[in-house]
Amino acid sequence: MRVNGGSAGWSRHVLVRRRMAAPDKLDYYSVYAPDRTRLEAAVRAAGCRWKIETGFEDGKGAVGLDEYEVRTWTGWYRHITLAICAHAVLNVIRVRAAQAEGNQRRNLTARSQVQSSTSVAPCLPLTILEVRRLLWQLVWQ
């Protein structure tokens, strides 16, 4: 639904989205986008909202994204930047650990087919909180 207003070449829309799990519930989004933006792109952007919100929740729990007591914008900016960088590093470590675990499982499956008598249990990947604790011990202790 198009709504009046907006700069030249831009327009405002209201996006109404029905949930697949609960068709009787509707979600409403205010969209401000270039005139040539397709409906599919607006729906895809609205769907990415949940990934962003879960990322912020993870950041609050894992790296203290919400634990700042600052008096200036510069202090806030430094804290948020450091927390987001730490969150990104932890996510890269988590993804690499998951990929290594997948490779290790494939190697173990291949070995077990060749040598059925030997059984080796794969290591569990570290969680974000465990990596955070290890980094804390490494850097500040």
GISULHU-V556356 format. One line per field, one symbol per residue. burial: I if it has 16 or more other C-alpha atoms within 10 Angstrom, else O. A space follows every 50 residues. Layout:
# GISULHU-V556356
burial=???
This chain:
# GISULHU-V556356
burial=OOOOOOOOOOIIIOIOOOOOOOOOOOOOOOIIIOOOOOOOOIOOOIOOOO OOOOOIOIIIOIIIIOOOOOOOOOOOOOIIOOIIOIIOOIIOIIOOIOOO IOOOIOOIOOOOOOOOOOOOOOOOIOOIOOIIOOOOOOOOO
